[in-house]
Amino acid sequence: MILISLIINTVIFFLITNWSYLQKKKADPNYPNRPLTIFILFPLALGIVFTLIVDAFKGVMIYQLILFLVAAVLLYWIFFVMNNRNK
């Protein structure tokens, strides 16, 4: 899933950063070439960073859900199980 997310994010950033350049290059083949670092490596770096950030947030969300479930089970045990024993 991470690989698919990385590919999609990289393609999106590639299109965002190079769309106008590709249009100008298509209209005028003599338009100067862009450096490789700006043309390919910059969108790739943006895609990697964005994918890592989004996946980190997914991990934090799963961690928070696990903590919520543990707290919910603990509260259920305290208020319902322990309360029924006292009656």
C-alpha positions as a Markdown table, in Angstrom:
| # | Residue | x | y | z |
|---|---|---|---|---|
| 1 | Met | 0.0 | 0.0 | 0.0 |
| 2 | Ile | 2.9 | 2.4 | 0.8 |
| 3 | Leu | 4.4 | 1.7 | -2.7 |
| 4 | Ile | 1.1 | 2.6 | -4.4 |
| 5 | Ser | 0.7 | 5.7 | -2.3 |
| 6 | Leu | 4.3 | 6.7 | -3.2 |
| 7 | Ile | 3.7 | 6.2 | -6.9 |
| 8 | Ile | 0.5 | 8.2 | -6.9 |
| 9 | Asn | 2.0 | 11.0 | -4.8 |
| 10 | Thr | 5.1 | 11.2 | -7.0 |
| 11 | Val | 3.0 | 11.3 | -10.2 |
| 12 | Ile | 0.8 | 14.1 | -8.8 |
| 13 | Phe | 3.8 | 16.2 | -7.7 |
| 14 | Phe | 5.5 | 15.5 | -11.1 |
| 15 | Leu | 2.5 | 16.8 | -12.9 |
| 16 | Ile | 2.0 | 19.8 | -10.6 |
| 17 | Thr | 5.7 | 20.9 | -10.9 |
| 18 | Asn | 6.2 | 20.2 | -14.6 |
| 19 | Trp | 2.8 | 20.8 | -16.2 |
| 20 | Ser | 3.7 | 24.3 | -17.6 |
| 21 | Tyr | 7.1 | 23.2 | -18.7 |
| 22 | Leu | 5.7 | 20.2 | -20.6 |
| 23 | Gln | 3.1 | 22.4 | -22.3 |
| 24 | Lys | 5.8 | 24.9 | -23.3 |
| 25 | Lys | 8.2 | 22.1 | -24.5 |
| 26 | Lys | 5.4 | 20.5 | -26.5 |
| 27 | Ala | 4.5 | 23.9 | -28.2 |
| 28 | Asp | 8.2 | 24.8 | -28.8 |
| 29 | Pro | 10.6 | 21.9 | -29.1 |
| 30 | Asn | 13.5 | 24.4 | -28.9 |
| 31 | Tyr | 12.5 | 25.4 | -25.4 |
| 32 | Pro | 15.5 | 24.9 | -23.1 |
| 33 | Asn | 15.7 | 21.7 | -21.1 |
| 34 | Arg | 15.2 | 21.7 | -17.4 |
| 35 | Pro | 17.9 | 20.3 | -15.1 |
| 36 | Leu | 17.3 | 16.7 | -14.0 |
| 37 | Thr | 17.2 | 17.7 | -10.4 |
| 38 | Ile | 14.2 | 20.0 | -10.9 |
| 39 | Phe | 12.5 | 17.8 | -13.5 |
| 40 | Ile | 12.5 | 14.5 | -11.8 |
| 41 | Leu | 14.3 | 14.5 | -8.4 |
| 42 | Phe | 12.3 | 17.4 | -6.9 |
| 43 | Pro | 8.9 | 15.8 | -7.5 |
| 44 | Leu | 10.3 | 12.5 | -6.3 |
| 45 | Ala | 11.5 | 14.0 | -3.1 |
| 46 | Leu | 8.2 | 15.7 | -2.5 |
| 47 | Gly | 6.4 | 12.5 | -3.1 |
| 48 | Ile | 8.6 | 10.6 | -0.7 |
| 49 | Val | 8.3 | 13.2 | 2.1 |
| 50 | Phe | 4.5 | 13.5 | 1.6 |
| 51 | Thr | 4.1 | 9.7 | 1.7 |
| 52 | Leu | 6.1 | 9.4 | 4.8 |
| 53 | Ile | 4.2 | 12.2 | 6.6 |
| 54 | Val | 0.8 | 10.7 | 5.6 |
| 55 | Asp | 1.8 | 7.2 | 6.6 |
| 56 | Ala | 3.1 | 8.5 | 9.9 |
| 57 | Phe | -0.3 | 10.1 | 10.6 |
| 58 | Lys | -1.9 | 6.8 | 9.8 |
| 59 | Gly | 0.4 | 5.1 | 12.3 |
| 60 | Val | -0.5 | 7.7 | 14.9 |
| 61 | Met | -4.2 | 7.2 | 14.2 |
| 62 | Ile | -3.9 | 3.4 | 14.7 |
| 63 | Tyr | -1.9 | 4.0 | 17.9 |
| 64 | Gln | -4.6 | 6.3 | 19.2 |
| 65 | Leu | -7.4 | 3.8 | 18.3 |
| 66 | Ile | -5.5 | 1.1 | 20.2 |
| 67 | Leu | -5.2 | 3.4 | 23.2 |
| 68 | Phe | -8.9 | 4.3 | 23.0 |
| 69 | Leu | -9.9 | 0.6 | 22.9 |
| 70 | Val | -7.7 | -0.2 | 25.9 |
| 71 | Ala | -9.2 | 2.8 | 27.8 |
| 72 | Ala | -12.7 | 1.8 | 26.8 |
| 73 | Val | -12.2 | -1.8 | 28.0 |
| 74 | Leu | -10.7 | -0.6 | 31.3 |
| 75 | Leu | -13.6 | 1.8 | 31.9 |
| 76 | Tyr | -16.1 | -0.9 | 31.1 |
| 77 | Trp | -14.4 | -3.3 | 33.5 |
| 78 | Ile | -14.3 | -0.6 | 36.3 |
| 79 | Phe | -17.9 | 0.6 | 35.9 |
| 80 | Phe | -19.8 | -2.5 | 35.0 |
| 81 | Val | -17.8 | -5.6 | 36.1 |
| 82 | Met | -16.6 | -4.1 | 39.4 |
| 83 | Asn | -20.0 | -2.5 | 40.0 |
| 84 | Asn | -21.9 | -5.7 | 39.6 |
| 85 | Arg | -19.5 | -7.5 | 42.1 |
| 86 | Asn | -20.3 | -4.9 | 44.8 |
| 87 | Lys | -24.1 | -5.5 | 44.6 |
